[in-house]
Amino acid sequence: MLGDMSREFEGKTAVVTGASRGIGAATAVALARRGASRLLLHYNSYRQGAERTLAAVRAAGSEGELLPADLSTREGIHALAEALRERDADILVNNAGSLVRRAGLLEFTEELFDTVMDLNFRSAWFVAQAVVPGMLRKGSGVIVNVSSIAARNGGGPGATVYAAAKAALSAMTKGLARELAPKGIRVNAVSPGTVDNDFHRRFSTREVLEQVVHMTPAGRLSTNEDVADVIVFLCSDAARYIHGQTIEVNGGLLAP
């Protein structure tokens, strides 16, 4: 059975947003290694990283294409959506997102609010809207949204709007699953805890990360690959009867 699964995405086209680094890059490479024929790799400003992901995807035997767009803006969301309407996809991984910057209630501007919500929630909705018609024509497809532990705990200092955006993404996952399951399209999400990657190197201190390790039953931060492997599982036929779920990937940090 494992031999069959090793190339199970053969003939499939996958879209991964935020694929220039971190979870997105790891997911794109993991899908390529499992046989995905074509990867559509979205990135914003980090082209060098996107090109590295593209090279790794090609080394794994898949075709790849880079799609630049700033998903923190309405114009960028529209541009990516328009590009995806012209390309049929079997898998969509809505991974693009960022805290942008930490800010409390009294310093949170309307512009920053729109930026955080557009990048972390609005973009996922309208990218899905662009991709789903092709899935409907085929009667099959998979969408995996990348939420966050912040959706459960409200986020750390200055991350409340980011947490709210991720909670909206988790709610969207359930609503779209109910809408699309009868059409053969599965929608699920993953919710990473604290990942040892660029995101937390930018927005967390080493002291905070060490505290998280101390509180985590598994005794370490997660890796990009820990999360990517769960995303790939949700894309696979092994998850064929899983709909509308948000899978927590946090080393037991939220265990009862």
Summary of the structure (lengths in Angstrom):
residues: 256
radius of gyration: 17.2
end to end distance: 34.0
largest distance: 55.8
contacts: 910
relative contact order: 0.14
helix: 52%
strand: 16%
